[in-house]
Amino acid sequence: MIIGVPREIKKQEYRVALTPGGARQLVERGHHVVVETLAGAGVGFPDEEYKRAGAEIVATHAEVFSRAEMVVKVKELVPEELDLQREGQILFAYLHLAVEEAMTLSMLQRNIIGIAYESLVHNGRRPLLEPMSEIAGRISVIMGAYFLGRSYPTTALDAAGVLLSGVPGVLPARVAILGGGTAGVNAARMALGLGAEVVILDIDIERLRAIDATMPGVRTYFSSPAHLEALLPTTDLLIGAVLIPGARAPKLLTRSMMRLMKPGSVFVDIAVDQGGCSETSRPMSHADPAYVEEGVVHYCVANMPGAYARTATQALTNATLPYIQRIADEGLAHFATTCRRYPELVSALYTYQGRVTNEAIAKAHGLRFSPLREFESA
């Protein structure tokens, strides 16, 4: 199979979908890897490393899309990439189609086989989402701690000036985390390590029990509007780490709830790439990461792991490469067979033969849901 690796052109995105080591493994299995020049430059992987791995370097974005049977990316397509898609090719990336109507319609029009990293489920886990959730969870505390200080150059961000850890004689900051999944737990570990007081809220009692048993420094709280309203006035750093796979993030925080927080406190929304979990959230970039709503500093960068792009690229390739290999080994013409052999791919399949194969995506855009079994019985 011809596998294409374009350079990411989303603003402030330096990650690349495949390391030179990953390209080498694909080439050794008999596949042809086409990499856009400078695709790995932002993470310290020059073109020469890809060449030594056996990949072909091409000059343009368009050439990667025109030649590849499968395009592997990090982030969803940006508008200027929509018309580059080739009829019937595979797109394997973080797609987030629930908040990308134009991209969804474009993929359907071109019969793109869309496979989303974020929705692949294997043995009850999301192995392609977990590495980025781990990184995003850890980053959320680093950024939250930074924006609690008054060192940010924009004077409009009137931060509280609170040190997360406190010092002897001064209480530490309180960190409240919405969601006890991978991102939330990693955020809690970082916050604990920095000496903060940490509370995790979730609606899954068994998950809260597990956190209570394994992280004795973390307090757990059942998530409800009443409990949130009671907690927010004493919270210094609030982290939104909620996820409904494939769907928009639930709006757990209303504007009136945000007003309950102390002036200069900080809110980090990890879920902003799925629409955000607060009515006050809107996607930002690493170049312009923060703004103030209701007196609260909001950090809502839609590609948070991109700030630590080399670590993120290596972690992503470790997770995605086995699936890239399986799809490539079977070939584009035998994709349905690949899904029968590896049924976890079905959980990640968003579009196929011009139809939406994920119920949450179909509901988000008012489109007909067509499960893969419909195609197999046709």
C-alpha positions as CSV (number, residue, x, y, z in Angstrom):
1,M,0.0,0.0,0.0
2,I,1.1,3.6,-0.6
3,I,0.9,5.4,2.7
4,G,1.1,9.2,2.7
5,V,2.3,11.4,5.6
6,P,1.6,15.1,4.9
7,R,3.0,17.9,6.9
8,E,0.5,19.2,9.4
9,I,-0.6,22.7,8.4
10,K,-3.0,23.4,11.3
11,K,-1.8,26.6,13.1
12,Q,0.9,25.9,15.7
13,E,0.8,22.1,15.0
14,Y,4.3,20.6,14.9
15,R,3.5,16.9,15.4
16,V,3.9,14.4,12.6
17,A,1.8,11.2,12.2
18,L,4.8,8.8,11.7
19,T,8.3,8.8,13.0
20,P,11.2,7.6,10.7
21,G,11.3,4.4,12.8
22,G,7.6,3.8,12.0
23,A,8.2,4.5,8.3
24,R,11.1,2.0,8.3
25,Q,8.9,-0.8,9.7
26,L,6.3,-0.2,7.0
27,V,8.9,-0.2,4.3
28,E,10.3,-3.4,5.6
29,R,6.8,-4.9,5.2
30,G,6.8,-4.0,1.5
31,H,4.8,-0.8,1.7
32,H,5.7,2.5,0.1
33,V,5.8,5.5,2.4
34,V,5.5,9.0,0.9
35,V,6.4,11.9,3.2
36,E,6.0,15.6,2.5
37,T,9.2,17.5,2.9
38,L,9.8,19.0,6.3
39,A,6.9,17.0,7.8
40,G,9.0,16.0,10.7
41,A,11.1,19.2,11.0
42,G,9.1,20.6,13.9
43,V,9.9,17.5,16.1
44,G,13.6,17.0,15.1
45,F,13.0,14.4,12.4
46,P,14.7,15.8,9.2
47,D,13.9,14.5,5.7
48,E,17.3,12.6,5.7
49,E,16.1,10.3,8.5
50,Y,13.0,9.4,6.5
51,K,15.1,8.8,3.4
52,R,17.4,6.5,5.4
53,A,14.2,4.7,6.6
54,G,13.3,4.0,3.0
55,A,10.5,6.6,2.6
56,E,10.2,8.9,-0.4
57,I,10.2,12.6,0.2
58,V,7.9,14.7,-2.0
59,A,7.7,18.4,-2.4
60,T,4.0,19.2,-1.9
61,H,1.0,18.6,0.2
62,A,-1.1,17.9,-2.9
63,E,1.3,15.1,-4.1
64,V,1.0,13.2,-0.8
65,F,-2.8,13.2,-1.1
66,S,-2.9,12.5,-4.8
67,R,-0.7,9.4,-4.5
68,A,-1.6,7.9,-1.1
69,E,-4.1,5.1,-0.7
70,M,-4.0,5.8,3.0
71,V,-3.2,9.2,4.5
72,V,-2.1,9.2,8.1
73,K,-2.3,12.5,9.9
74,V,-2.4,13.8,13.4
75,K,-5.2,16.4,13.3
76,E,-8.4,16.7,11.3
77,L,-8.3,18.3,7.8
78,V,-8.2,22.0,7.6
79,P,-10.4,23.7,5.0
80,E,-7.6,24.0,2.3
81,E,-7.1,20.2,2.5
82,L,-10.7,19.2,1.8
83,D,-10.3,19.4,-2.0
84,L,-7.1,17.4,-1.9
85,Q,-8.7,14.2,-0.8
86,R,-8.7,11.4,-3.4
87,E,-11.8,9.4,-4.1
88,G,-12.1,6.3,-1.9
89,Q,-8.8,6.7,0.0
90,I,-8.4,6.0,3.7
91,L,-7.9,8.9,6.2
92,F,-6.6,7.8,9.5
93,A,-6.3,10.6,12.1
94,Y,-7.9,12.4,15.0
95,L,-11.0,13.4,13.1
96,H,-13.4,15.0,15.7
97,L,-16.2,15.0,13.1
98,A,-18.9,15.8,15.6
99,V,-17.7,19.4,15.5
100,E,-16.5,19.4,11.8
101,E,-19.6,19.4,9.5
102,A,-17.8,20.7,6.4
103,M,-15.2,18.0,6.7
104,T,-17.8,15.3,7.3
105,L,-19.7,16.3,4.1
106,S,-16.5,16.5,2.1
107,M,-15.5,13.0,3.2
108,L,-18.9,11.6,2.3
109,Q,-18.8,13.3,-1.1
110,R,-15.5,11.6,-1.9
111,N,-16.3,8.2,-0.4
112,I,-13.4,8.6,2.1
113,I,-12.9,5.7,4.5
114,G,-12.6,7.8,7.7
115,I,-11.0,6.1,10.7
116,A,-10.7,8.1,13.9
117,Y,-7.9,7.6,16.4
118,E,-10.1,8.9,19.2
119,S,-12.8,6.4,18.9
120,L,-11.0,3.1,18.5
121,V,-11.8,0.7,21.3
122,H,-9.9,-2.4,22.1
123,N,-10.5,-4.5,25.3
124,G,-12.5,-1.6,26.8
125,R,-9.7,0.9,26.3
126,R,-9.0,3.6,23.7
127,P,-5.4,2.9,22.9
128,L,-5.0,5.6,20.3
129,L,-6.5,8.3,22.4
130,E,-4.8,7.4,25.6
131,P,-1.3,8.7,24.8
132,M,-2.6,12.2,23.9
133,S,-5.0,12.2,26.9
134,E,-2.0,11.4,29.1
135,I,-0.1,14.3,27.7
136,A,-3.0,16.7,27.7
137,G,-3.8,15.8,31.3
138,R,-0.3,16.6,32.4
139,I,-0.1,19.7,30.3
140,S,-3.3,21.0,31.7
141,V,-1.7,21.4,35.2
142,I,1.5,22.9,33.8
143,M,-0.5,25.5,31.9
144,G,-2.9,26.0,34.7
145,A,-0.1,26.7,37.2
146,Y,1.5,29.1,34.7
147,F,-1.7,31.1,34.1
148,L,-2.4,31.3,37.9
149,G,0.7,33.5,38.0
150,R,0.9,37.0,36.8
151,S,3.8,36.6,34.4
152,Y,1.7,36.3,31.2
153,P,2.5,39.3,29.0
154,T,-1.2,40.2,28.3
155,T,-2.2,42.5,31.1
156,A,-5.9,41.8,30.4
157,L,-5.4,38.4,32.1
158,D,-5.6,39.4,35.7
159,A,-4.5,36.1,37.2
160,A,-4.8,35.4,40.9
161,G,-1.1,35.1,41.6
162,V,-1.5,31.8,43.4
163,L,1.4,29.3,43.5
164,L,-0.1,25.8,43.0
165,S,2.0,24.2,45.8
166,G,1.7,26.9,48.4
167,V,4.7,27.3,50.8
168,P,5.2,26.5,54.5
169,G,2.5,28.5,56.3
170,V,0.5,29.2,53.1
171,L,-2.1,26.7,51.9
172,P,-1.7,25.2,48.4
173,A,-4.1,25.9,45.6
174,R,-7.2,23.7,45.1
175,V,-7.4,21.9,41.7
176,A,-10.8,20.5,40.7
177,I,-10.9,18.0,37.8
178,L,-14.1,17.2,35.9
179,G,-13.7,13.6,34.7
180,G,-11.8,10.6,36.1
181,G,-10.6,9.1,32.8
182,T,-7.1,9.0,31.4
183,A,-6.7,12.8,31.1
184,G,-8.2,13.5,34.5
185,V,-6.1,10.9,36.3
186,N,-2.9,12.2,34.7
187,A,-3.9,15.8,35.6
188,A,-4.4,14.6,39.2
189,R,-1.0,13.0,39.3
190,M,0.7,16.1,38.1
191,A,-1.2,18.4,40.5
192,L,-0.4,16.1,43.4
193,G,3.2,16.0,42.4
194,L,3.3,19.8,42.6
195,G,1.7,19.8,46.0
196,A,-1.8,21.0,45.2
197,E,-5.0,19.9,46.9
198,V,-6.8,17.8,44.3
199,V,-10.5,16.9,43.8
200,I,-11.8,14.7,41.0
201,L,-15.5,14.7,40.0
202,D,-17.1,11.9,38.0
203,I,-20.5,10.3,37.7
204,D,-19.1,6.7,37.7
205,I,-18.9,5.6,41.3
206,E,-16.8,2.6,40.5
207,R,-14.2,4.8,38.8
208,L,-14.2,7.1,41.9
209,R,-13.7,4.0,44.1
210,A,-10.7,3.0,41.9
211,I,-9.2,6.5,42.1
212,D,-9.8,6.6,45.9
213,A,-8.0,3.2,46.3
214,T,-5.0,4.0,44.1
215,M,-4.5,7.7,44.6
216,P,-4.9,8.3,48.4
217,G,-4.0,12.0,48.1
218,V,-6.9,12.7,45.8
219,R,-10.4,13.5,47.1
220,T,-13.3,12.2,45.1
221,Y,-16.7,13.8,44.6
222,F,-19.8,12.7,42.7
223,S,-20.3,15.1,39.8
224,S,-23.6,17.0,39.8
225,P,-24.6,20.6,39.3
226,A,-25.2,21.1,43.0
227,H,-21.8,19.6,43.9
228,L,-20.0,21.7,41.3
229,E,-21.7,24.9,42.5
230,A,-20.6,24.1,46.1
231,L,-17.0,23.5,45.0
232,L,-16.3,26.2,42.5
233,P,-16.0,29.2,44.9
234,T,-13.0,27.6,46.5
235,T,-11.3,26.3,43.4
236,D,-8.2,27.9,42.0
237,L,-7.7,25.7,38.9
238,L,-10.5,23.9,37.2
239,I,-9.7,21.3,34.6
240,G,-12.4,20.0,32.2
241,A,-11.4,16.4,31.2
242,V,-14.7,14.9,30.0
243,L,-15.3,12.8,26.9
244,I,-18.2,11.3,25.1
245,P,-16.5,9.3,22.4
246,G,-17.3,10.6,18.9
247,A,-19.8,13.1,20.2
248,R,-19.7,16.7,21.4
249,A,-18.4,17.2,24.9
250,P,-21.3,17.8,27.4
251,K,-21.7,21.3,28.6
252,L,-21.3,20.6,32.3
253,L,-20.4,24.2,33.2
254,T,-22.8,27.1,32.6
255,R,-21.9,30.7,32.4
256,S,-23.6,31.3,35.8
257,M,-21.4,28.5,37.3
258,M,-18.3,30.2,36.0
259,R,-19.3,33.4,37.8
260,L,-19.0,31.4,41.1
261,M,-15.2,31.0,40.7
262,K,-12.8,33.5,42.3
263,P,-11.6,36.4,40.1
264,G,-8.3,35.4,38.5
265,S,-8.8,31.7,38.9
266,V,-8.0,29.5,35.9
267,F,-10.1,27.1,33.7
268,V,-8.3,24.6,31.4
269,D,-10.7,22.9,28.9
270,I,-9.0,19.7,27.6
271,A,-12.3,18.9,25.8
272,V,-12.4,22.0,23.7
273,D,-11.5,20.0,20.5
274,Q,-14.8,18.3,21.0
275,G,-16.7,21.5,21.5
276,G,-15.7,22.2,25.1
277,C,-17.4,21.4,28.4
278,S,-18.3,24.9,29.3
279,E,-20.6,27.5,27.8
280,T,-17.7,29.9,28.0
281,S,-15.2,27.7,26.0
282,R,-14.0,28.6,22.5
283,P,-11.0,27.0,20.7
284,M,-7.7,28.9,20.9
285,S,-4.2,28.3,19.5
286,H,-0.7,28.0,21.1
287,A,0.0,31.5,19.7
288,D,-3.0,33.0,21.4
289,P,-3.9,30.5,24.1
290,A,-5.9,32.3,26.8
291,Y,-8.7,34.8,27.4
292,V,-10.9,35.9,30.3
293,E,-14.6,35.2,30.6
294,E,-16.6,36.0,33.8
295,G,-13.3,37.0,35.5
296,V,-11.8,33.5,34.9
297,V,-8.7,32.9,32.8
298,H,-9.6,30.3,30.1
299,Y,-6.9,28.1,28.5
300,C,-8.7,26.4,25.7
301,V,-6.1,25.2,23.1
302,A,-7.6,22.6,20.8
303,N,-4.3,20.7,20.2
304,M,-2.7,20.9,23.6
305,P,-0.2,17.9,23.0
306,G,1.2,19.9,20.0
307,A,3.1,22.0,22.5
308,Y,5.3,19.0,23.4
309,A,5.4,17.7,19.8
310,R,8.3,15.3,19.9
311,T,7.1,13.4,22.9
312,A,3.6,13.4,21.4
313,T,4.7,12.2,18.0
314,Q,6.7,9.3,19.5
315,A,3.8,8.3,21.8
316,L,1.3,8.5,18.9
317,T,3.4,6.4,16.5
318,N,3.9,3.7,19.2
319,A,0.1,3.4,19.5
320,T,-1.0,3.8,15.9
321,L,1.7,1.9,14.0
322,P,0.2,-1.6,14.7
323,Y,-3.1,-0.5,13.2
324,I,-1.5,1.2,10.2
325,Q,0.4,-2.0,9.5
326,R,-2.8,-4.2,9.7
327,I,-4.7,-1.9,7.4
328,A,-1.8,-1.7,4.9
329,D,-1.1,-5.4,4.9
330,E,-4.7,-6.2,4.0
331,G,-4.8,-3.5,1.3
332,L,-7.4,-0.8,0.4
333,A,-9.5,-3.2,-1.6
334,H,-9.9,-5.5,1.3
335,F,-10.8,-3.0,4.0
336,A,-14.0,-4.8,4.9
337,T,-12.1,-8.0,5.4
338,T,-9.6,-6.1,7.7
339,C,-12.6,-4.9,9.8
340,R,-13.8,-8.5,10.2
341,R,-10.3,-9.6,11.2
342,Y,-9.8,-6.7,13.6
343,P,-13.2,-5.6,14.8
344,E,-11.9,-2.8,16.9
345,L,-11.5,-0.9,13.6
346,V,-15.3,-0.8,13.3
347,S,-15.5,1.2,16.5
348,A,-13.3,3.9,14.9
349,L,-14.9,3.9,11.5
350,Y,-16.7,7.2,10.9
351,T,-17.4,7.2,7.1
352,Y,-17.5,4.5,4.5
353,Q,-18.7,4.4,0.9
354,G,-20.4,7.8,1.2
355,R,-22.3,7.1,4.4
356,V,-21.8,7.8,8.1
357,T,-21.0,4.7,10.1
358,N,-20.9,6.2,13.6
359,E,-24.2,7.0,15.3
360,A,-22.9,10.0,17.3
361,I,-21.5,11.6,14.2
362,A,-24.8,11.0,12.3
363,K,-26.8,12.5,15.2
364,A,-24.5,15.6,15.5
365,H,-25.1,16.5,11.8
366,G,-28.6,15.2,11.3
367,L,-27.4,12.5,8.8
368,R,-28.5,8.9,8.4
369,F,-26.6,6.4,10.4
370,S,-25.4,3.3,8.4
371,P,-23.7,0.6,10.5
372,L,-21.0,-1.4,8.7
373,R,-23.2,-4.5,8.9
374,E,-25.5,-2.9,6.3
375,F,-22.8,-2.9,3.7
376,E,-21.8,-6.5,4.5
377,S,-25.4,-7.7,4.0
378,A,-25.9,-5.7,0.8
